[in-house]
Amino acid sequence: MEEGEADKTMEVINRQMKALADKISDWSSVVIAYEPVWAIGTGKTASPEQAQEVHEKIREWLKKTVSADVAKKTRIIYGGKVVFSITVPNLWL
């Protein structure tokens, strides 16, 4: 992920997470779905490594802002488009 994209992504996530954290008292049933700002409506997709990097940063934010327990237990999913490459010839799904 380019630095500018990463900075913009985390800027938006921090702002959105702050708005959520101010309103949520019980995190036990919260699921956070993430899609990069730069991918919405563009046809671009995040690589698994990019998505994992942002998930880790979201967990760090939760740990610092809410609690270590919430950071550990909150489900975080990638909500954007996923593209799979099949490298096995003649594999029909």
Residue pairs with C-beta under 8 A, 6 or more apart in sequence:
1 9
1 36
1 46
1 50
1 53
5 36
5 38
6 53
8 37
8 38
9 36
9 37
9 38
9 54
10 54
10 57
12 37
13 34
13 54
13 57
13 58
13 61
14 61
17 32
17 58
17 61
17 62
17 65
18 65
20 30
21 65
21 66
24 30
27 66
27 70
27 73
27 74
28 73
30 74
30 75
31 74
31 75
31 76
31 77
32 58
32 74
32 75
32 76
32 77
33 76
33 77
33 78
33 79
34 51
34 54
34 55
34 58
34 76
34 77
34 78
34 79
34 80
35 46
35 78
35 79
35 80
36 44
36 46
36 50
36 54
36 80
38 44
39 45
39 46
39 80
39 81
40 80
43 81
45 80
45 81
45 82
45 83
46 54
46 78
46 80
51 78
51 80
55 76
55 78
58 76
59 71
59 72
59 74
59 76
60 71
62 70
62 71
62 74
63 70
63 71
86 93
